[in-house]
Amino acid sequence: MNDPGPRHLAVVRGRVQCTLDETIPVDRCRLCVHSARVVVGGRELPSPARAYCSRCRDTPNIDMAKVEEVICDDTRGEGFRSITSIIS
């Protein structure tokens, strides 16, 4: 099977095109399991959600209002899924 790889979602007026039918506020990406990395000032950083899960709750202090792009690994078009279902 052909893996399309991560999607690069541009932040436009504080929102990202999460699925074909839905744009969401970029703040929701902070808690989404699909949010792998974010781009701030041209630098890729671990997303707060992914860092929280993988580093024993050591999250970077990222101002989501400054995020330019979200690197998303949702290749099935599921959309937002909260990390709380994983960490609880």
Sine and cosine of phi, psi and omega as CSV:
sin_phi,cos_phi,sin_psi,cos_psi,sin_omega,cos_omega
0.00,0.00,0.55,-0.83,-0.03,-1.00
-1.00,0.03,0.89,-0.46,0.02,-1.00
-1.00,0.04,0.90,-0.44,-0.03,-1.00
-0.94,0.33,-0.20,0.98,-0.01,-1.00
0.98,0.19,-0.01,-1.00,-0.05,-1.00
-0.94,0.35,0.45,-0.89,0.07,-1.00
-1.00,-0.10,0.62,-0.79,0.06,-1.00
-0.96,-0.27,0.95,-0.31,-0.09,-1.00
-0.98,-0.20,0.92,-0.39,0.03,-1.00
-0.94,0.34,0.62,-0.78,0.08,-1.00
-1.00,-0.01,0.85,-0.52,-0.01,-1.00
-0.82,-0.57,0.90,-0.43,-0.03,-1.00
0.78,0.62,0.67,0.74,0.09,-1.00
0.99,0.17,0.18,0.98,-0.05,-1.00
-0.76,-0.65,0.43,-0.90,0.09,-1.00
-0.82,-0.57,0.46,-0.89,0.05,-1.00
-0.99,0.11,1.00,0.01,-0.10,-0.99
-0.93,0.37,-0.76,0.65,0.08,-1.00
-0.77,-0.63,0.07,-1.00,0.02,-1.00
-0.85,0.52,-0.52,0.86,-0.08,-1.00
-0.97,-0.24,-0.08,1.00,-0.16,-0.99
-0.66,-0.75,0.77,-0.64,0.22,-0.98
-0.97,-0.26,0.58,-0.81,-0.02,-1.00
-0.76,-0.65,0.37,-0.93,0.10,-1.00
-0.89,0.45,0.66,-0.75,-0.03,-1.00
-0.87,0.49,-0.41,0.91,0.05,-1.00
-0.85,0.53,-0.52,0.85,0.01,-1.00
-0.91,0.41,-0.45,0.89,0.01,-1.00
-0.90,0.44,-0.40,0.91,0.03,-1.00
-0.85,0.53,-0.48,0.88,-0.06,-1.00
-0.89,-0.45,0.27,0.96,-0.08,-1.00
-0.99,-0.16,0.72,-0.69,0.00,-1.00
-0.90,0.44,-0.41,0.91,-0.04,-1.00
-0.99,0.11,-0.26,0.96,-0.02,-1.00
-0.97,0.26,0.97,-0.25,-0.07,-1.00
-1.00,0.02,-0.73,0.69,-0.04,-1.00
-0.57,-0.82,0.32,-0.95,0.10,-0.99
-0.77,-0.63,0.42,-0.91,0.03,-1.00
-0.92,-0.38,0.84,-0.55,0.03,-1.00
-0.75,-0.67,0.83,-0.55,0.00,-1.00
0.86,0.51,0.54,0.84,0.01,-1.00
0.99,0.17,-0.04,1.00,-0.01,-1.00
-0.96,-0.26,0.70,-0.71,0.09,-1.00
-0.99,0.13,0.75,-0.66,0.02,-1.00
-0.78,-0.63,0.43,-0.90,0.09,-1.00
-0.89,0.47,0.64,-0.77,0.04,-1.00
-0.92,0.38,0.47,-0.88,0.03,-1.00
-0.83,0.56,-0.62,0.78,-0.01,-1.00
-0.90,0.43,-0.75,0.67,-0.05,-1.00
-0.93,0.37,-0.64,0.77,0.03,-1.00
-0.91,0.42,-0.63,0.77,0.00,-1.00
-0.87,0.49,-0.70,0.72,-0.03,-1.00
-0.95,0.31,-0.61,0.79,-0.16,-0.99
-1.00,-0.10,-0.25,0.97,-0.07,-1.00
-0.86,-0.51,0.58,0.82,0.04,-1.00
0.79,0.62,0.74,0.67,0.10,-1.00
0.94,0.33,0.37,0.93,0.09,-1.00
-1.00,-0.04,1.00,-0.05,-0.09,-1.00
-0.98,-0.18,0.62,-0.79,0.08,-1.00
-0.95,0.31,0.47,-0.88,0.04,-1.00
-1.00,0.06,1.00,-0.04,-0.04,-1.00
-0.95,-0.33,0.81,-0.58,0.09,-1.00
-0.99,0.15,0.97,-0.25,-0.08,-1.00
-0.89,0.46,-0.35,0.94,0.05,-1.00
-0.93,0.36,-0.32,0.95,0.00,-1.00
-0.99,-0.14,-0.03,1.00,-0.01,-1.00
-0.94,0.34,0.76,-0.65,-0.02,-1.00
-0.99,-0.11,-0.48,0.88,-0.08,-1.00
-0.42,-0.91,0.56,-0.83,0.08,-1.00
-0.90,-0.43,0.77,-0.64,0.07,-1.00
-0.99,-0.12,0.91,-0.41,-0.22,-0.98
-0.90,-0.43,0.74,-0.67,0.01,-1.00
-0.99,-0.16,0.34,0.94,0.05,-1.00
-0.99,0.15,1.00,-0.02,-0.02,-1.00
-1.00,-0.04,-0.11,0.99,-0.01,-1.00
-0.99,-0.15,-0.11,0.99,0.00,-1.00
0.97,0.22,0.44,0.90,0.01,-1.00
-0.92,0.40,-0.60,0.80,-0.06,-1.00
1.00,0.02,-0.26,-0.96,-0.07,-1.00
-0.86,0.52,0.76,-0.65,0.15,-0.99
-0.67,-0.74,0.84,-0.54,-0.11,-0.99
-0.95,0.33,0.60,-0.80,0.08,-1.00
-0.95,0.32,-0.24,0.97,-0.04,-1.00
-0.90,0.45,-0.43,0.90,0.05,-1.00
-0.95,0.32,-0.35,0.94,-0.02,-1.00
-1.00,-0.04,-0.66,0.76,-0.13,-0.99
-1.00,-0.01,-0.15,0.99,-0.04,-1.00
-1.00,0.05,0.00,0.00,0.00,0.00
